[in-house]
Amino acid sequence: MNRPIHLELRSLDVRQTREFWSKVFGWMFVKHPGPVDYWGVSTGADDTPGIHGGLMTPRDGQVRCVPWIEVADVEASAADIVNAGGVITVPKMPVPGVGDLAYCAAPDGIAFAIVRCSTGK
């Protein structure tokens, strides 16, 4: 626990982003069903070191890369984050097929997510 398990790319031009990362690194993108325009990113074979990710248009218009960190308890970790000077930017919410997720920022503004997986990664 408490390790990055997912890497979320946020782009204003999802098509261009898919083309770039596919061309340069051979990453594969698969559109996920649901109300959010979200693409799963396969960064390589499951039996090699590394993590997979996702791609979406940012809700706040800011381009960034957001690591997801797996935790045992989203609410307890959110409290720890706030107590250490960070902020919760999007409160805990259920993500179908994943688990509970909250978006956060460290005191220096670096964005990240905390997630408690209810299924496989």
N, CA, C and O of each residue as an XYZ file, in Angstrom:
484
protein
N       0.833     -1.190      0.000
C       0.000      0.000      0.000
C       0.877      1.252      0.000
O       2.087      1.188      0.213
N       0.242      2.366     -0.240
C       0.893      3.675     -0.271
C       1.933      3.792     -1.372
O       2.926      4.506     -1.227
N       1.701      3.082     -2.485
C       2.586      3.146     -3.644
C       1.787      3.555     -4.861
O       0.596      3.257     -4.944
N       2.424      4.241     -5.819
C       1.716      4.570     -7.063
C       1.285      3.291     -7.780
O       2.061      2.346     -7.919
N       0.028      3.285     -8.232
C      -0.491      2.118     -8.942
C      -1.071      2.476    -10.307
O      -1.437      1.587    -11.076
N      -1.159      3.771    -10.614
C      -1.838      4.202    -11.836
C      -1.334      5.604    -12.168
O      -1.051      6.396    -11.270
N      -1.225      5.899    -13.437
C      -0.743      7.201    -13.885
C      -1.791      7.816    -14.798
O      -2.069      7.278    -15.870
N      -2.375      8.934    -14.390
C      -3.458      9.544    -15.158
C      -2.941     10.770    -15.911
O      -2.487     11.738    -15.301
N      -3.016     10.720    -17.229
C      -2.641     11.853    -18.068
C      -3.878     12.714    -18.295
O      -4.958     12.194    -18.573
N      -3.721     14.020    -18.179
C      -4.828     14.939    -18.439
C      -4.413     15.871    -19.559
O      -3.427     16.601    -19.452
N      -5.184     15.834    -20.636
C      -4.822     16.555    -21.855
C      -6.022     17.319    -22.406
O      -7.165     16.875    -22.295
N      -5.740     18.477    -23.001
C      -6.795     19.243    -23.654
C      -7.093     18.704    -25.053
O      -8.123     19.035    -25.642
N      -6.176     17.860    -25.593
C      -6.361     17.256    -26.915
C      -6.087     15.757    -26.786
O      -4.979     15.288    -27.043
N      -7.115     15.023    -26.386
C      -6.978     13.597    -26.110
C      -6.496     12.830    -27.346
O      -5.664     11.931    -27.225
N      -7.004     13.171    -28.523
C      -6.583     12.483    -29.750
C      -5.084     12.665    -29.976
O      -4.378     11.693    -30.245
N      -4.599     13.886    -29.869
C      -3.178     14.164    -30.068
C      -2.329     13.434    -29.022
O      -1.266     12.901    -29.340
N      -2.798     13.416    -27.794
C      -2.070     12.734    -26.728
C      -1.974     11.240    -27.014
O      -0.900     10.652    -26.883
N      -3.089     10.621    -27.405
C      -3.064      9.186    -27.743
C      -2.072      8.927    -28.865
O      -1.274      7.994    -28.783
N      -2.113      9.735    -29.902
C      -1.213      9.536    -31.039
C       0.250      9.686    -30.634
O       1.087      8.884    -31.049
N       0.574     10.701    -29.831
C       1.953     10.944    -29.414
C       2.512      9.768    -28.610
O       3.547      9.206    -28.969
N       1.825      9.395    -27.520
C       2.342      8.349    -26.636
C       2.355      6.987    -27.336
O       3.219      6.157    -27.055
N       1.413      6.756    -28.237
C       1.418      5.507    -29.008
C       2.618      5.457    -29.948
O       3.315      4.446    -30.033
N       2.845      6.554    -30.645
C       3.938      6.610    -31.616
C       5.304      6.521    -30.930
O       6.179      5.786    -31.389
N       5.491      7.254    -29.848
C       6.799      7.319    -29.198
C       7.093      6.075    -28.365
O       8.203      5.546    -28.427
N       6.109      5.593    -27.580
C       6.380      4.509    -26.636
C       5.583      3.232    -26.899
O       5.776      2.232    -26.207
N       4.691      3.254    -27.891
C       3.905      2.067    -28.199
C       2.764      1.809    -27.225
O       2.221      0.704    -27.192
N       2.391      2.815    -26.429
C       1.297      2.640    -25.486
C      -0.016      2.448    -26.231
O      -0.214      3.013    -27.306
N      -0.913      1.648    -25.656
C      -2.213      1.367    -26.262
C      -3.316      2.004    -25.416
O      -3.251      1.993    -24.187
N      -4.327      2.557    -26.085
C      -5.427      3.257    -25.421
C      -6.747      2.567    -25.738
O      -7.020      2.239    -26.893
N      -7.571      2.346    -24.703
C      -8.871      1.716    -24.864
C      -9.920      2.587    -24.182
O      -9.809      2.887    -22.994
N     -10.937      2.990    -24.941
C     -12.011      3.838    -24.408
C     -12.816      3.049    -23.384
O     -13.242      1.925    -23.651
N     -13.023      3.647    -22.200
C     -13.844      3.032    -21.166
C     -15.284      3.498    -21.321
O     -15.524      4.650    -21.683
N     -16.250      2.615    -21.050
C     -17.649      3.048    -21.091
C     -17.953      3.926    -19.884
O     -17.234      3.897    -18.885
N     -18.995      4.686    -19.985
C     -19.419      5.493    -18.843
C     -19.594      6.949    -19.196
O     -19.363      7.363    -20.332
N     -20.013      7.736    -18.193
C     -20.341      9.139    -18.444
C     -19.125     10.041    -18.648
O     -19.260     11.138    -19.190
N     -17.935      9.598    -18.220
C     -16.720     10.399    -18.371
C     -15.940      9.884    -19.572
O     -15.782      8.674    -19.734
N     -15.451     10.787    -20.416
C     -14.631     10.406    -21.571
C     -13.254      9.997    -21.044
O     -12.373     10.839    -20.869
N     -13.079      8.699    -20.794
C     -11.876      8.185    -20.139
C     -11.297      7.042    -20.953
O     -12.021      6.159    -21.414
N      -9.992      7.070    -21.123
C      -9.276      6.057    -21.883
C      -8.316      5.322    -20.961
O      -7.549      5.958    -20.238
N      -8.345      3.986    -20.973
C      -7.350      3.201    -20.259
C      -6.060      3.197    -21.075
O      -6.097      3.170    -22.305
N      -4.923      3.223    -20.387
C      -3.626      3.236    -21.058
C      -2.847      1.991    -20.646
O      -2.578      1.780    -19.463
N      -2.493      1.179    -21.616
C      -1.622      0.033    -21.384
C      -0.211      0.447    -21.769
O       0.060      0.749    -22.932
N       0.689      0.461    -20.787
C       2.059      0.935    -21.024
C       3.040     -0.192    -21.318
O       4.227      0.059    -21.525
N       2.560     -1.420    -21.339
C       3.429     -2.563    -21.627
C       2.793     -3.839    -21.121
O       1.645     -3.850    -20.677
N       3.556     -4.911    -21.195
C       3.066     -6.222    -20.762
C       2.863     -6.248    -19.250
O       3.628     -5.637    -18.503
N       1.829     -6.956    -18.806
C       1.533     -7.038    -17.378
C       2.631     -7.733    -16.584
O       2.740     -7.529    -15.375
N       3.443     -8.547    -17.242
C       4.483     -9.280    -16.515
C       5.825     -8.540    -16.473
O       6.840     -9.128    -16.100
N       5.838     -7.269    -16.847
C       7.053     -6.465    -16.759
C       6.838     -5.336    -15.762
O       5.695     -4.933    -15.550
N       7.892     -4.809    -15.140
C       7.730     -3.726    -14.165
C       7.107     -2.487    -14.789
O       7.312     -2.200    -15.968
N       6.349     -1.763    -13.988
C       5.724     -0.535    -14.437
C       4.261     -0.497    -14.068
O       3.723     -1.463    -13.527
N       3.620      0.614    -14.357
C       2.199      0.777    -14.070
C       1.473      1.216    -15.336
O       2.065      1.806    -16.240
N       0.196      0.918    -15.379
C      -0.650      1.365    -16.478
C      -1.274      2.698    -16.088
O      -0.942      3.261    -15.045
N      -2.170      3.200    -16.919
C      -2.739      4.494    -16.595
C      -4.050      4.774    -17.270
O      -4.754      3.874    -17.728
N      -4.357      6.051    -17.318
C      -5.587      6.525    -17.920
C      -5.356      7.873    -18.566
O      -4.341      8.528    -18.327
N      -6.305      8.281    -19.387
C      -6.228      9.551    -20.105
C      -7.613     10.184    -20.095
O      -8.616      9.525    -20.369
N      -7.648     11.472    -19.775
C      -8.914     12.189    -19.782
C      -8.670     13.670    -20.027
O      -7.545     14.154    -19.903
N      -9.737     14.382    -20.375
C      -9.683     15.835    -20.462
C      -9.818     16.373    -19.045
O     -10.707     15.937    -18.315
N      -8.966     17.305    -18.632
C      -9.044     17.804    -17.256
C     -10.307     18.625    -17.013
O     -10.714     19.426    -17.855
N     -10.904     18.420    -15.875
C     -12.111     19.168    -15.504
C     -11.792     20.642    -15.270
O     -12.637     21.510    -15.492
N     -10.558     20.920    -14.815
C     -10.187     22.299    -14.483
C      -9.387     22.981    -15.589
O      -8.929     24.110    -15.414
N      -9.214     22.301    -16.739
C      -8.500     22.900    -17.859
C      -6.988     22.896    -17.722
O      -6.291     23.461    -18.565
N      -6.462     22.261    -16.663
C      -5.019     22.229    -16.433
C      -4.438     20.902    -16.907
O      -4.869     19.834    -16.472
N      -3.462     20.978    -17.798
C      -2.775     19.789    -18.299
C      -1.818     19.312    -17.218
O      -1.075     20.109    -16.645
N      -1.836     18.008    -16.939
C      -0.940     17.470    -15.909
C      -0.929     15.953    -15.961
O      -1.688     15.323    -16.697
N      -0.050     15.395    -15.162
C       0.026     13.958    -14.950
C      -0.281     13.721    -13.474
O       0.353     14.326    -12.610
N      -1.236     12.858    -13.175
C      -1.691     12.648    -11.807
C      -1.449     11.197    -11.391
O      -2.111     10.293    -11.901
N      -0.504     10.963    -10.468
C      -0.322      9.593     -9.980
C      -1.435      9.210     -9.013
O      -1.898     10.032     -8.222
N      -1.855      7.960     -9.086
C      -2.809      7.413     -8.129
C      -2.011      6.609     -7.118
O      -1.189      5.776     -7.498
N      -2.246      6.849     -5.840
C      -1.546      6.136     -4.778
C      -2.563      5.288     -4.027
O      -3.563      5.797     -3.521
N      -2.292      3.981     -3.960
C      -3.225      3.078     -3.287
C      -3.075      3.208     -1.774
O      -1.966      3.193     -1.242
N      -4.209      3.337     -1.097
C      -4.240      3.447      0.362
C      -5.258      2.452      0.915
O      -6.127      1.973      0.186
N      -5.147      2.146      2.198
C      -6.086      1.220      2.833
C      -7.426      1.879      3.125
O      -8.458      1.208      3.128
N      -7.423      3.193      3.372
C      -8.635      3.906      3.762
C      -8.562      5.334      3.222
O      -7.730      6.127      3.664
N      -9.431      5.658      2.270
C      -9.407      6.980      1.633
C      -9.704      8.088      2.645
O      -9.027      9.116      2.638
N     -10.689      7.901      3.503
C     -11.036      8.948      4.467
C      -9.907      9.205      5.461
O      -9.599     10.361      5.754
N      -9.287      8.151      5.983
C      -8.182      8.321      6.932
C      -6.979      8.982      6.249
O      -6.334      9.856      6.827
N      -6.688      8.565      5.035
C      -5.564      9.169      4.308
C      -5.852     10.624      3.971
O      -4.951     11.462      4.010
N      -7.109     10.931      3.640
C      -7.481     12.326      3.360
C      -7.258     13.189      4.602
O      -6.770     14.315      4.501
N      -7.613     12.665      5.759
C      -7.386     13.411      7.005
C      -5.890     13.632      7.231
O      -5.477     14.719      7.634
N      -5.075     12.598      6.970
C      -3.618     12.738      7.115
C      -3.079     13.813      6.170
O      -2.210     14.601      6.542
N      -3.601     13.834      4.951
C      -3.162     14.818      3.947
C      -3.473     16.237      4.425
O      -2.617     17.119      4.360
N      -4.682     16.450      4.897
C      -5.081     17.773      5.378
C      -4.241     18.162      6.603
O      -3.787     19.301      6.705
N      -4.036     17.228      7.521
C      -3.246     17.505      8.723
C      -1.794     17.845      8.392
O      -1.130     18.543      9.159
N      -1.301     17.360      7.261
C       0.079     17.637      6.847
C       0.179     18.884      5.968
O       1.262     19.209      5.480
N      -0.949     19.591      5.759
C      -0.926     20.833      4.997
C      -1.395     20.713      3.563
O      -1.395     21.698      2.825
N      -1.800     19.507      3.154
C      -2.328     19.323      1.808
C      -3.806     19.660      1.755
O      -4.403     20.034      2.765
N      -4.393     19.527      0.578
C      -5.820     19.796      0.398
C      -6.466     18.669     -0.394
O      -5.823     18.003     -1.205
N      -7.737     18.478     -0.140
C      -8.539     17.535     -0.920
C      -9.242     18.370     -1.978
O     -10.073     19.217     -1.647
N      -8.921     18.145     -3.240
C      -9.483     18.965     -4.310
C     -10.791     18.388     -4.849
O     -11.645     19.141     -5.318
N     -10.961     17.065     -4.791
C     -12.215     16.397     -5.144
C     -12.447     15.348     -4.064
O     -11.647     14.421     -3.933
N     -13.524     15.472     -3.284
C     -13.767     14.540     -2.182
C     -13.935     13.098     -2.653
O     -14.136     12.830     -3.837
N     -13.850     12.197     -1.710
C     -14.011     10.761     -1.976
C     -15.258     10.503     -2.805
O     -16.334     11.037     -2.536
N     -15.079      9.671     -3.818
C     -16.194      9.300     -4.676
C     -15.989      7.865     -5.133
O     -14.852      7.406     -5.236
N     -17.073      7.154     -5.407
C     -16.926      5.803     -5.937
C     -16.598      5.854     -7.432
O     -17.152      6.670     -8.169
N     -15.700      4.984     -7.868
C     -15.388      4.838     -9.287
C     -15.744      3.404     -9.658
O     -15.089      2.471     -9.195
N     -16.771      3.210    -10.487
C     -17.203      1.857    -10.832
C     -16.052      1.006    -11.370
O     -15.287      1.440    -12.231
N     -15.951     -0.195    -10.850
C     -14.920     -1.121    -11.289
C     -13.548     -0.853    -10.698
O     -12.603     -1.589    -10.982
N     -13.418      0.187     -9.881
C     -12.124      0.532     -9.284
C     -12.213      0.510     -7.766
O     -11.571     -0.314     -7.115
N     -13.005      1.407     -7.203
C     -13.122      1.548     -5.751
C     -13.399      2.993     -5.397
O     -14.032      3.714     -6.168
N     -12.929      3.423     -4.234
C     -13.105      4.808     -3.796
C     -11.874      5.621     -4.158
O     -10.746      5.140     -4.051
N     -12.100      6.872     -4.592
C     -11.024      7.723     -5.080
C     -11.255      9.149     -4.619
O     -12.392      9.617     -4.573
N     -10.163      9.848     -4.272
C     -10.218     11.283     -3.980
C      -9.003     11.932     -4.625
O      -7.919     11.349     -4.645
N      -9.184     13.138     -5.150
C      -8.064     13.890     -5.712
C      -7.570     14.876     -4.663
O      -8.351     15.443     -3.898
N      -6.252     15.068     -4.647
C      -5.615     15.854     -3.596
C      -4.501     16.713     -4.191
O      -4.135     16.576     -5.359
N      -3.977     17.600     -3.352
C      -2.790     18.372     -3.718
C      -1.899     18.485     -2.486
O      -2.378     18.719     -1.377
N      -0.608     18.316     -2.696
C       0.380     18.511     -1.647
C       0.504     20.011     -1.372
O       0.019     20.816     -2.168
N       1.134     20.401     -0.281
C       1.272     21.831      0.022
C       1.932     22.635     -1.099
O       1.671     23.830     -1.235
N       2.782     21.993     -1.902
C       3.451     22.697     -3.002
C       2.612     22.735     -4.271
O       3.052     23.272     -5.287
N       1.398     22.168     -4.223
C       0.501     22.199     -5.370
C       0.537     20.969     -6.255
O      -0.259     20.868     -7.189
N       1.441     20.026     -5.989
C       1.506     18.816     -6.812
C       0.222     18.002     -6.614
O      -0.151     17.660     -5.492
N      -0.444     17.701     -7.737
C      -1.701     16.963     -7.706
C      -1.440     15.463     -7.668
O      -0.492     14.972     -8.282
N      -2.294     14.735     -6.938
C      -2.248     13.280     -6.899
C      -3.615     12.778     -6.459
O      -4.459     13.556     -6.014
N      -3.825     11.481     -6.585
C      -5.074     10.875     -6.148
C      -4.756      9.788     -5.137
O      -3.681      9.189     -5.161
N      -5.715      9.545     -4.243
C      -5.628      8.394     -3.352
C      -6.791      7.483     -3.699
O      -7.895      7.951     -3.977
N      -6.539      6.175     -3.682
C      -7.550      5.216     -4.108
C      -7.494      3.967     -3.227
O      -6.422      3.473     -2.878
N      -8.675      3.481     -2.884
C      -8.802      2.190     -2.226
C      -9.470      1.293     -3.242
O     -10.647      1.462     -3.559
N      -8.719      0.345     -3.748
C      -9.223     -0.529     -4.797
C     -10.151     -1.591     -4.210
O      -9.823     -2.248     -3.222
N     -11.300     -1.742     -4.830
C     -12.227     -2.801     -4.412
C     -12.133     -3.992     -5.359
O     -12.704     -5.054     -5.111
N     -11.396     -3.786     -6.453
C     -11.173     -4.852     -7.435
C      -9.707     -4.858     -7.768
O      -8.936     -4.114     -7.162
N      -9.299     -5.677     -8.715
C      -7.909     -5.685     -9.163
C      -7.526     -4.369     -9.759
O      -8.388     -3.584    -10.151
N      -6.235     -4.113     -9.834
C      -5.723     -2.840    -10.344
C      -5.876     -2.742    -11.841
O      -5.495     -1.734    -12.436
